[in-house]
Each structure stands twice: as structure tokens, then as C-alpha cells.
């Protein structure tokens, strides 16, 4: 059984790595798709996605933890 703090740490680590990757990929891909987004708009989009991704990661991990019990 994984302690709660480890589930939170794991989710935060995965989301942080994803946040950095998505920020830079947005900056590279948006212009190729003809999307004009300022750095500020990209940061706002990434922050919203980060919150959603953290919640998803924590929920999925918790779900599977309950299956183990």
C-alpha cells in the first residue's frame, strides 16, 4: 500500500514533467498549425492543463490503490 504523500508526490512529479514538455511543445507546434499564442496565453493554457492533469493522475492512482485493497 502506497502512502498518500507518495501518491501526491508521484502525481506532482509526473505533472511537472508534463507541464514543462507541453509548454515547449506548444511553443513549437502552435506556429506550425497557424495558431498565434503569446507566451502569457500559453502559460495560462498550460496552468489549466496542469491542474486537470494533477487531478487525473491522483484520481487514477487512488482508484488503482483501492483495487489493491
C-alpha positions in Angstrom: 0.0 0.0 0.0 1.4 3.4 -1.0 1.2 6.2 1.5 -0.9 9.2 0.5 2.1 11.5 0.4 3.8 9.2 -2.1 0.8 9.3 -4.4 0.7 13.1 -4.2 4.5 13.3 -4.9 4.2 10.9 -7.8 1.4 12.8 -9.4 3.1 16.1 -8.9 6.4 14.8 -10.4 4.6 13.4 -13.5 2.5 16.6 -13.9 5.6 18.8 -13.5 7.4 16.9 -16.2 4.4 17.1 -18.4 3.9 20.8 -17.8 7.5 21.6 -19.0 7.1 19.3 -22.0 3.7 20.7 -23.1 4.9 24.3 -22.7 7.8 23.9 -25.0 5.9 21.7 -27.5 3.1 24.3 -27.6 5.6 27.0 -28.4 7.0 24.8 -31.3 3.7 23.3 -32.6 1.3 26.3 -32.4 3.1 28.3 -35.1 3.2 25.2 -37.4 -0.6 25.0 -37.0 -1.1 28.7 -37.6 -2.1 29.3 -34.0 -0.8 32.6 -32.7 -0.4 32.4 -28.9 1.5 34.7 -26.7 3.8 33.3 -24.0 1.2 34.6 -21.5 -1.6 32.7 -23.2 0.5 29.6 -23.4 1.3 29.8 -19.7 -2.4 30.2 -18.9 -3.3 27.2 -21.0 -0.5 25.1 -19.5 -1.6 26.0 -16.0 -5.2 24.9 -16.6 -3.9 21.7 -18.2 -1.6 21.2 -15.2 -4.4 21.4 -12.7 -6.5 19.0 -14.7 -3.6 16.6 -15.2 -2.8 16.6 -11.5 -6.3 15.8 -10.5 -6.5 13.0 -13.1 -3.2 11.4 -12.0 -4.1 11.5 -8.4 -7.6 10.0 -9.1 -6.3 7.2 -11.3 -3.6 6.3 -8.8 -6.1 6.3 -5.9 -8.5 4.2 -7.9 -5.9 1.5 -8.5 -4.8 1.7 -4.9 -8.3 0.9 -3.9 -8.3 -2.1 -6.2 -5.3 -3.4 -4.4 -7.0 -3.4 -1.0 
